[in-house]
């Protein structure tokens, strides 16, 4: 997954994500986005003031749960 994460980050920086990456903003978490690394792995990151902050990398459900936990923690 490390190599796939590197490829996804390169694509993000170039602004040219392949369609299979399924780039999306996560529901109920403004400024938090997800990119598919594989069929089951996701890279979740936040964007504020044009700065990206990695939040989680892992299996779909775990990455989203970690992102939600960190998102709630940042807001408190």
C-alpha positions in Angstrom: 0.0 0.0 0.0 2.9 2.3 0.5 3.7 2.4 -3.2 0.0 2.9 -4.0 -0.2 5.7 -1.5 2.8 7.4 -3.2 1.1 7.1 -6.6 -2.2 8.6 -5.2 -0.4 11.5 -3.6 1.5 12.2 -6.8 -1.8 12.2 -8.7 -3.3 14.6 -6.2 -0.4 17.0 -6.4 -0.7 17.0 -10.2 -4.4 17.4 -10.1 -4.9 14.4 -12.3 -6.5 11.5 -10.3 -7.4 8.5 -12.3 -11.2 7.8 -12.3 -10.7 4.6 -10.2 -9.4 6.6 -7.3 -13.0 7.5 -6.3 -12.0 10.9 -4.8 -14.8 12.1 -2.6 -15.6 14.4 0.3 -16.7 12.5 3.3 -20.3 13.0 4.5 -20.7 15.2 7.6 -16.9 16.1 7.7 -16.4 19.3 5.7 -12.8 19.5 4.4 -12.2 15.8 4.8 -11.6 13.7 1.6 -11.0 10.1 0.7 -9.1 8.5 -2.2 -9.2 4.8 -3.0 -5.8 3.0 -2.9 -7.2 -0.4 -3.7 -10.5 -2.3 -3.5 -10.5 -2.1 0.3 -7.9 0.5 1.3 -8.4 4.3 1.6 -6.3 7.4 2.1 -8.2 10.0 4.1 -6.9 13.6 4.5 -8.2 17.0 5.5 -7.7 20.3 3.6 -7.6 23.7 5.3 -6.3 26.9 3.7 -4.8 24.9 0.8 -2.8 22.6 3.1 -3.4 18.9 3.1 -3.2 17.0 6.4 -3.0 13.2 6.3 -5.6 11.6 8.6 -5.7 7.9 8.0 -4.6 5.1 5.7 -6.1 1.7 6.0 -9.0 -0.6 5.3 -12.1 1.2 4.3 -14.1 1.0 7.5 -11.1 1.5 9.8 -9.8 4.5 7.8 -13.2 6.2 7.9 -13.7 5.4 11.6 -10.2 6.9 12.4 -11.0 9.9 10.3 -14.3 10.5 12.1 -12.6 10.1 15.5 -9.8 12.6 14.6 -12.3 15.0 13.0 -14.4 15.1 16.2 -11.2 15.5 18.3 -10.0 18.5 16.2 -13.4 20.2 16.6 -13.4 20.0 20.4 
